[in-house]
Amino acid sequence: MAETVEEPRGEDGDRAQSPELVNAVAAALEAHDDARAKALVIDLGAPDLAMLIGLLDADLRVPLIQALGASFDYEVLSELDESARDQLSEALPNELLAKAVTELETDDAAYVIENLEASDKAEILAQVPTSERAAIERVLDYPEDSAGRLMSADFVAVAPFWTVGRVIDYMRETVDLPDTFSDIFVVDPAYRVLGSVDLSRLLRSQRQVLITEIMNDDRRVVLATEDEAEVARQFARYDLKSAPVVDENDRLVGVVTVDDVVEVIQEEADDGIMALAGVGDERLPDTVLRTLKSRLPWLVVNLGTAIVASLVIKLFDATIEQMVALAVLMPIVASTGGNAGTQTMAVTVRALATERLGPVNTRRVITRETLVGLLNGLVISLIMAAIVFVWFGSGLLGLVIGAAMIVNLLVAAVAGILIPLGLHKLDFDPAPASGVFVTMMTDITGFFAFLGLATLWLL
């Protein structure tokens, strides 16, 4: 009797991530039991199968696709994480990739082959029908992370003199329309966008009505070279479902849909969180070497700033030798300031990334953060002074650490906003760099204020 796998109840995404299923598929592939591996995953949708493939060891991914054979859904390739997709694109035969590119929408097809060697890319595209090849090459010609790379070249465009009935007949009779769409674009003979018609409004209108009578002529268009992050902000600001993409001559060349933008928003959020932690563009399936290259540079920079902070402590080594309590309390001053600086920095970096912080409100936000830092310092200093008095029985030591807390939290708030603003002004990405320099400022200020005041008041 064949062995069965106890599959967890719930969503397919949960199944795809379950250790039981992943281990069972891996065991079947290692035993060269293709039928067993296929039976285990055959009912998974494309996103869930992509998730499972990403969890498998790299050397088992191609065997799983081979085990699926004709049942393999090429949509899986477009759902893969970038590092897993690049690894598979290199490992899979070009003939299979050519079939995938032919089946996928243009934006997904470009995503699958964009990082391949030029020779492999040319060999794959040579096997694709001429019209589809031209559309994919046009997408690949646009800069990475631009609307042109994000768009699909598959859309529905009609003439302004058509009636509703003619548009409906056209959609019924034309075989190469997109599989799914919600908007129909109205264009002039030069393919400039005049407006758009929502599919639901089209279907509720009488056949004899001109398409221009029901179209929305206040349509927002996106330039193909525009950054995809800015496109995502426009979708969020204006509640768009789709947007026509035009080239430098205002000709309609594609469409960006909300499902593409959701992925951009998620990537932007992920990248922002990773950058704030000093981590580059890395993913879970990445190799050890790639992960090391992503993390090591900022750790080296952080080591340098930590050495600078330690030199400040060295200036007061005689003071610390005379009063051991200072060594006990120093980390509290530094860590509290660091956390306060991180709070302000995170808010500032996010506001810059979403373009909510600019020349109009910069001064007001700086003033607010400065006052918040001062008030936080006052509250925390009172709490810490009381704790030190109870702990060490010294009111003067409590006064010293309280004063140092006020200074450090004030500096933390100011540094947390001015450092990201300064880096942004210099055209540097504030997300990865700000944390290192804000921490350096709070450490140096905290140690210098605490030990300096202790030297003046206690010794």
C-alpha positions as CSV (number, residue, x, y, z in Angstrom):
1,M,0.0,0.0,0.0
2,A,1.4,3.4,-0.9
3,E,2.6,5.7,1.8
4,T,0.4,8.6,2.5
5,V,1.3,12.1,3.7
6,E,-0.7,13.6,6.5
7,E,-1.5,17.0,5.1
8,P,-2.4,19.9,7.4
9,R,-5.9,21.3,7.1
10,G,-6.4,24.8,5.9
11,E,-5.3,27.0,3.0
12,D,-3.1,25.7,0.2
13,G,-0.4,28.2,1.2
14,D,-0.2,26.5,4.6
15,R,0.0,23.1,2.9
16,A,2.8,24.3,0.6
17,Q,4.8,25.4,3.6
18,S,4.2,22.3,5.8
19,P,7.3,20.3,6.6
20,E,5.4,17.1,6.0
21,L,4.7,17.9,2.4
22,V,8.1,19.5,1.6
23,N,9.9,16.5,3.1
24,A,7.7,14.0,1.3
25,V,8.2,15.7,-2.0
26,A,12.0,15.9,-1.4
27,A,12.1,12.2,-0.4
28,A,10.1,11.2,-3.6
29,L,12.5,13.2,-5.8
30,E,15.6,11.8,-4.1
31,A,14.2,8.3,-4.7
32,H,13.5,9.2,-8.4
33,D,9.8,8.4,-7.8
34,D,8.5,11.1,-10.2
35,A,4.9,9.7,-10.1
36,R,4.8,10.1,-6.3
37,A,6.2,13.6,-6.4
38,K,3.7,14.6,-9.0
39,A,0.8,13.2,-7.1
40,L,1.8,15.2,-4.0
41,V,1.8,18.6,-5.7
42,I,-0.5,18.2,-8.6
43,D,-3.4,20.0,-6.9
44,L,-1.4,23.0,-5.8
45,G,-2.1,26.3,-7.5
46,A,0.7,28.3,-9.1
47,P,1.5,30.6,-6.2
48,D,1.6,27.7,-3.7
49,L,3.7,25.4,-6.0
50,A,6.1,28.3,-6.4
51,M,6.3,28.6,-2.6
52,L,7.0,24.9,-2.3
53,I,9.7,25.0,-5.0
54,G,11.4,27.8,-3.1
55,L,11.5,25.7,0.0
56,L,13.1,22.7,-1.8
57,D,16.9,22.4,-2.1
58,A,18.1,24.0,-5.3
59,D,19.2,20.6,-6.8
60,L,15.6,19.3,-6.4
61,R,13.7,22.1,-8.2
62,V,14.4,21.0,-11.8
63,P,13.6,17.4,-11.0
64,L,10.2,18.4,-9.6
65,I,9.4,20.4,-12.8
66,Q,10.5,17.5,-14.9
67,A,8.3,15.1,-12.8
68,L,5.3,17.3,-13.5
69,G,6.0,17.3,-17.3
70,A,3.1,18.6,-19.3
71,S,1.2,19.3,-16.1
72,F,3.6,22.0,-15.1
73,D,1.9,25.4,-15.0
74,Y,4.3,28.0,-16.5
75,E,2.7,30.6,-14.3
76,V,4.7,29.1,-11.4
77,L,7.9,30.7,-12.9
78,S,6.5,34.2,-12.6
79,E,5.4,33.5,-9.0
80,L,8.9,32.4,-7.8
81,D,11.1,34.5,-5.5
82,E,13.7,36.3,-7.6
83,S,16.7,34.2,-6.4
84,A,14.8,30.9,-6.9
85,R,13.6,32.1,-10.3
86,D,17.1,33.1,-11.5
87,Q,18.5,29.7,-10.4
88,L,15.7,27.8,-12.2
89,S,16.0,30.0,-15.3
90,E,19.7,29.1,-15.5
91,A,19.1,25.4,-14.9
92,L,16.1,24.8,-17.1
93,P,16.5,24.0,-20.8
94,N,15.9,27.0,-23.1
95,E,13.2,25.0,-25.0
96,L,11.1,24.8,-21.9
97,L,11.7,28.5,-21.1
98,A,10.7,29.4,-24.6
99,K,7.4,27.6,-24.1
100,A,6.9,29.4,-20.8
101,V,7.6,32.8,-22.4
102,T,5.0,32.1,-25.1
103,E,2.3,31.1,-22.6
104,L,2.9,33.9,-20.1
105,E,1.8,37.5,-20.3
106,T,4.5,39.9,-21.5
107,D,5.4,41.3,-18.1
108,D,5.7,37.9,-16.6
109,A,7.7,36.6,-19.6
110,A,10.2,39.4,-19.3
111,Y,10.5,38.7,-15.5
112,V,11.4,35.1,-16.2
113,I,14.2,35.8,-18.6
114,E,15.4,39.3,-17.7
115,N,18.6,38.2,-15.8
116,L,19.7,35.5,-18.3
117,E,22.9,35.7,-20.3
118,A,22.3,37.7,-23.6
119,S,23.0,34.5,-25.7
120,D,20.4,32.5,-23.8
121,K,17.9,35.3,-23.9
122,A,18.3,35.6,-27.7
123,E,18.0,31.8,-28.2
124,I,14.8,31.7,-26.2
125,L,13.2,34.7,-27.9
126,A,14.1,33.3,-31.3
127,Q,11.6,30.4,-30.6
128,V,8.8,32.8,-29.7
129,P,6.3,34.0,-32.3
130,T,7.2,37.3,-33.9
131,S,4.5,39.5,-32.4
132,E,5.0,38.2,-28.9
133,R,8.8,38.4,-29.2
134,A,8.5,42.1,-30.2
135,A,6.3,42.9,-27.2
136,I,8.7,41.1,-24.8
137,E,11.7,42.8,-26.3
138,R,10.0,46.2,-25.9
139,V,9.4,45.5,-22.2
140,L,13.0,44.4,-21.7
141,D,14.2,47.6,-23.3
142,Y,12.8,49.7,-20.5
143,P,14.9,50.4,-17.4
144,E,14.7,47.9,-14.5
145,D,12.1,48.9,-11.8
146,S,10.3,51.2,-14.3
147,A,6.6,51.1,-15.4
148,G,7.7,49.7,-18.7
149,R,9.1,46.5,-17.0
150,L,6.0,46.3,-14.8
151,M,3.4,46.7,-17.6
152,S,1.7,44.1,-19.7
153,A,1.7,44.7,-23.5
154,D,-1.6,42.8,-23.7
155,F,-4.6,45.2,-23.6
156,V,-7.8,46.1,-25.4
157,A,-7.9,49.3,-27.4
158,V,-10.7,50.6,-29.6
159,A,-11.4,53.6,-31.9
160,P,-13.5,56.5,-30.6
161,F,-16.1,56.2,-33.4
162,W,-17.0,52.6,-32.4
163,T,-20.3,51.8,-30.8
164,V,-20.8,49.7,-27.7
165,G,-22.2,46.9,-29.9
166,R,-19.2,46.9,-32.1
167,V,-16.8,46.8,-29.1
168,I,-18.7,43.8,-27.7
169,D,-18.6,42.0,-31.0
170,Y,-14.9,42.7,-31.4
171,M,-14.2,41.2,-28.0
172,R,-16.2,38.1,-28.8
173,E,-14.6,37.5,-32.2
174,T,-10.9,38.4,-31.4
175,V,-8.9,35.4,-30.2
176,D,-5.8,37.1,-29.0
177,L,-7.2,39.4,-26.4
178,P,-5.9,39.3,-22.8
179,D,-7.3,36.5,-20.6
180,T,-8.5,39.0,-18.1
181,F,-9.1,42.7,-18.2
182,S,-11.3,45.3,-16.6
183,D,-10.7,48.4,-18.7
184,I,-11.0,49.1,-22.4
185,F,-8.9,52.0,-23.7
186,V,-10.1,54.4,-26.4
187,V,-7.3,55.6,-28.7
188,D,-6.9,57.9,-31.7
189,P,-5.2,56.8,-34.9
190,A,-1.8,57.6,-33.4
191,Y,-2.6,55.4,-30.5
192,R,-2.8,58.3,-28.0
193,V,-5.1,57.5,-25.1
194,L,-8.4,59.5,-25.2
195,G,-10.0,57.8,-22.3
196,S,-11.2,54.4,-21.0
197,V,-14.3,52.5,-20.4
198,D,-14.9,50.2,-17.4
199,L,-16.1,46.8,-18.6
200,S,-19.1,46.8,-16.3
201,R,-20.3,50.2,-17.7
202,L,-19.8,48.9,-21.2
203,L,-22.0,45.8,-20.5
204,R,-24.8,48.0,-19.0
205,S,-24.9,50.3,-22.0
206,Q,-27.1,50.0,-25.1
207,R,-25.4,48.7,-28.3
208,Q,-26.0,51.8,-30.4
209,V,-24.3,54.2,-27.9
210,L,-21.0,55.6,-29.0
211,I,-18.0,54.5,-26.9
212,T,-17.0,58.2,-26.4
213,E,-20.3,58.9,-24.7
214,I,-19.5,56.5,-21.8
215,M,-15.8,56.7,-21.6
216,N,-13.9,58.3,-18.8
217,D,-11.7,61.0,-20.4
218,D,-10.0,62.0,-17.2
219,R,-7.8,59.0,-17.4
220,R,-4.4,59.0,-15.6
221,V,-1.6,57.7,-17.8
222,V,1.8,56.4,-16.7
223,L,5.0,57.1,-18.6
224,A,6.8,53.9,-19.4
225,T,10.1,55.2,-18.0
226,E,8.5,56.2,-14.7
227,D,9.8,54.5,-11.5
228,E,7.5,51.7,-10.4
229,A,7.5,53.0,-6.8
230,E,6.0,56.2,-8.1
231,V,3.4,54.3,-10.1
232,A,2.4,52.4,-6.9
233,R,2.0,55.7,-5.1
234,Q,-0.3,56.9,-7.8
235,F,-2.4,53.8,-7.6
236,A,-2.7,54.2,-3.9
237,R,-3.5,58.0,-4.1
238,Y,-6.1,57.7,-6.8
239,D,-7.6,54.3,-6.1
240,L,-6.7,53.0,-9.6
241,K,-7.5,49.4,-10.8
242,S,-5.3,49.9,-13.9
243,A,-3.5,52.6,-15.7
244,P,-2.4,52.9,-19.4
245,V,1.3,53.1,-20.0
246,V,2.6,55.4,-22.8
247,D,6.0,55.9,-24.4
248,E,7.8,59.2,-25.0
249,N,5.5,59.9,-27.9
250,D,2.4,59.4,-25.8
251,R,1.5,56.2,-27.7
252,L,-0.2,53.5,-25.7
253,V,2.3,50.6,-25.2
254,G,0.9,48.7,-22.3
255,V,-1.2,48.6,-19.1
256,V,-0.3,48.3,-15.4
257,T,-2.8,46.5,-13.2
258,V,-3.4,46.6,-9.5
259,D,-2.1,43.1,-9.0
260,D,1.3,44.1,-10.4
261,V,1.3,47.2,-8.1
262,V,0.5,45.1,-5.0
263,E,3.7,43.2,-5.6
264,V,5.6,46.5,-6.0
265,I,4.2,47.8,-2.7
266,Q,5.1,44.6,-0.9
267,E,8.6,44.7,-2.4
268,E,9.1,48.4,-1.4
269,A,7.9,47.6,2.2
270,D,10.2,44.6,2.4
271,D,13.2,46.5,1.0
272,G,12.6,49.3,3.4
273,I,12.6,47.0,6.4
274,M,15.7,45.2,5.2
275,A,17.5,48.4,4.5
276,L,16.7,49.8,7.9
277,A,18.4,46.7,9.4
278,G,21.5,47.2,7.2
279,V,20.6,44.3,5.0
280,G,20.7,44.5,1.2
281,D,18.4,43.0,-1.4
282,E,18.5,39.4,-0.1
283,R,15.9,36.6,0.0
284,L,15.6,33.4,2.1
285,P,16.7,31.1,-0.8
286,D,19.9,33.1,-1.3
287,T,23.3,31.3,-1.0
288,V,25.7,31.9,1.9
289,L,28.0,34.0,-0.2
290,R,25.3,36.3,-1.5
291,T,23.9,36.8,2.0
292,L,27.4,37.5,3.3
293,K,28.0,40.1,0.6
294,S,24.7,41.8,1.5
295,R,25.3,42.0,5.2
296,L,29.0,42.4,5.8
297,P,29.6,45.9,4.4
298,W,27.3,47.6,6.9
299,L,28.7,45.5,9.7
300,V,32.1,46.8,8.9
301,V,30.9,50.4,8.9
302,N,29.1,49.7,12.2
303,L,32.4,48.3,13.6
304,G,34.1,51.5,12.7
305,T,31.5,53.7,14.4
306,A,31.5,51.5,17.5
307,I,35.3,52.0,17.7
308,V,34.8,55.7,17.6
309,A,32.3,55.5,20.5
310,S,34.7,53.3,22.5
311,L,37.4,56.0,22.1
312,V,35.0,58.4,23.9
313,I,34.9,55.9,26.8
314,K,38.6,55.7,26.8
315,L,38.8,59.4,27.5
316,F,37.1,58.8,30.8
317,D,38.8,55.5,31.9
318,A,40.2,57.2,35.0
319,T,36.7,58.3,36.0
320,I,35.3,54.8,35.5
321,E,38.0,53.3,37.6
322,Q,37.1,55.5,40.5
323,M,33.4,54.8,40.3
324,V,32.4,51.4,39.1
325,A,28.7,52.3,39.1
326,L,29.3,54.4,35.9
327,A,30.3,51.2,34.0
328,V,27.0,49.6,35.2
329,L,24.9,52.5,34.0
330,M,26.6,53.4,30.7
331,P,24.8,50.8,28.6
332,I,21.4,52.1,29.8
333,V,22.2,55.6,28.6
334,A,23.4,54.4,25.2
335,S,20.6,51.8,24.5
336,T,17.8,54.2,25.5
337,G,19.2,56.9,23.2
338,G,19.7,54.4,20.4
339,N,16.1,53.2,20.7
340,A,14.7,56.7,20.7
341,G,16.8,57.6,17.6
342,T,15.6,54.5,15.8
343,Q,12.0,55.5,16.4
344,T,12.4,58.9,14.9
345,M,14.6,57.5,12.1
346,A,12.0,54.8,11.1
347,V,9.2,57.4,10.9
348,T,11.4,59.8,8.8
349,V,12.7,57.2,6.4
350,R,9.2,55.9,5.8
351,A,7.9,59.4,5.3
352,L,10.7,60.1,2.7
353,A,10.0,56.9,0.9
354,T,6.3,57.6,0.5
355,E,7.0,61.3,-0.3
356,R,5.0,62.5,2.7
357,L,7.9,64.5,4.0
358,G,9.1,67.4,1.9
359,P,10.0,71.1,1.9
360,V,6.5,72.2,3.0
361,N,6.4,70.3,6.3
362,T,10.0,69.5,7.1
363,R,10.5,72.4,9.6
364,R,7.2,71.4,11.4
365,V,8.2,67.8,11.6
366,I,11.7,68.7,12.9
367,T,10.2,70.9,15.6
368,R,7.8,68.2,16.6
369,E,10.5,65.5,16.9
370,T,12.7,67.8,18.8
371,L,9.9,68.5,21.4
372,V,9.0,64.9,21.6
373,G,12.7,64.0,22.2
374,L,12.9,66.7,24.9
375,L,9.8,65.5,26.7
376,N,10.8,61.8,26.4
377,G,14.1,62.8,28.0
378,L,12.5,64.6,30.9
379,V,10.2,61.6,31.7
380,I,12.9,59.0,31.3
381,S,15.4,61.0,33.3
382,L,13.0,61.3,36.2
383,I,12.3,57.5,36.2
384,M,16.0,56.7,35.9
385,A,17.1,59.2,38.5
386,A,14.7,57.6,41.0
387,I,15.9,54.1,40.1
388,V,19.6,55.1,40.6
389,F,18.9,56.7,43.9
390,V,17.2,53.6,45.2
391,W,19.8,51.3,43.6
392,F,23.0,53.1,44.6
393,G,21.8,55.5,47.3
394,S,23.2,58.6,45.5
395,G,21.0,61.5,44.6
396,L,23.9,63.2,42.7
397,L,24.5,60.1,40.6
398,G,20.8,60.1,39.8
399,L,21.0,63.7,38.8
400,V,24.0,63.0,36.5
401,I,22.3,60.1,34.7
402,G,19.0,62.1,34.5
403,A,20.8,65.0,32.8
404,A,22.6,62.7,30.4
405,M,19.3,61.0,29.5
406,I,17.8,64.4,28.6
407,V,20.7,65.4,26.4
408,N,20.9,62.0,24.7
409,L,17.2,61.6,23.9
410,L,17.2,65.1,22.6
411,V,20.2,64.4,20.3
412,A,18.6,61.1,19.3
413,A,15.4,62.8,18.1
414,V,17.3,65.5,16.2
415,A,19.8,63.0,14.7
416,G,17.0,60.6,13.9
417,I,15.4,63.1,11.5
418,L,18.3,65.2,10.3
419,I,20.6,62.3,9.3
420,P,18.0,60.7,7.0
421,L,17.1,64.1,5.6
422,G,20.7,65.0,5.0
423,L,21.4,61.6,3.2
424,H,18.3,62.1,1.1
425,K,19.4,65.6,0.2
426,L,22.7,64.2,-1.0
427,D,20.9,61.5,-3.1
428,F,21.9,58.6,-0.9
429,D,19.4,56.0,0.2
430,P,18.7,57.0,3.9
431,A,17.3,53.5,4.8
432,P,20.5,51.5,5.0
433,A,22.9,54.3,6.1
434,S,20.8,56.2,8.7
435,G,20.8,53.5,11.4
436,V,24.6,53.2,11.6
437,F,25.1,57.0,11.9
438,V,22.2,57.6,14.3
439,T,23.5,54.9,16.6
440,M,27.0,56.4,16.4
441,M,25.6,59.8,17.4
442,T,23.5,58.5,20.3
443,D,26.4,56.3,21.6
444,I,29.0,59.1,21.4
445,T,26.6,61.7,22.9
446,G,25.3,59.4,25.6
447,F,28.8,58.3,26.8
448,F,30.3,61.8,26.6
449,A,27.4,63.5,28.4
450,F,27.2,60.8,31.2
451,L,30.9,60.4,31.8
452,G,31.6,64.1,31.3
453,L,29.0,65.2,33.8
454,A,30.2,62.5,36.2
455,T,33.7,63.8,36.0
456,L,32.6,67.4,36.7
457,W,30.1,66.7,39.4
458,L,31.1,63.5,41.2
459,L,34.9,63.5,41.3
